[in-house]
């Protein structure tokens, strides 16, 4: 039910847009992992014409320990669920000898974490990864990040600022929908295009972007560009 409520919240926000303590040690040392097989299914919750389904449908080998569920896929670790009790979380840069490359979809959904430190190895923040983390006030976007999927931070009402590194190529729809405390968004990528991230209704948000960049162009047109 919680998943359905969160997804409904995210889709409703996007429809409006389109219509107008620190974890310690390595996770692989936390306990003896156990493995389960689950099937990753396409996303069928999207309204027709709004989103395409998730492209990957495959069987997933999920490994569990005391802190995380995860899978090792294509040489990297995808965190699929945070199960710890710490509110200040530092995600390790590797588990089982493989780099942590992705925070999977809904991995931290509605968790009471206040800060998250991501390793530089993370390339993708998945769909709804931190959706409805209303206590989250601090999270870094690592320099190796390339993609922020749709709704990744939707409903994170306490985050005041974010810096998007230069290597990010794509931020998808509704990524920051409902981030009502977000007042500073620094974009280091000159070529980053805008795809209805959910920031139009954040009246106090200021966007910092490289002078003359594509990002500066659309941020200026939106009336949110701030010049250092």
RASUL-V719857 format. One line per field, one symbol per residue. psi: psi as a letter, one per 20 degrees, with the letter a starting at -180 (. if undefined). A space follows every 10 residues. Layout:
psi: ???
This chain:
psi: ggghgggggg hgghhgghh. qppqrqhiih roqqqqprpp qqojiqqpig qqqphporpp npppahhqqr qopkirpooi ppjriqhopo pqiqpkjqqo iqorpkhkok qkqhqpoqqi iphporpkhk pkmiioippq oqhiphporp jhjpjniiph qqporhiphp prpjhkpjmi ioipopoiph jprpmmikih knhjppppqp pjrhghghhg hikjppp.
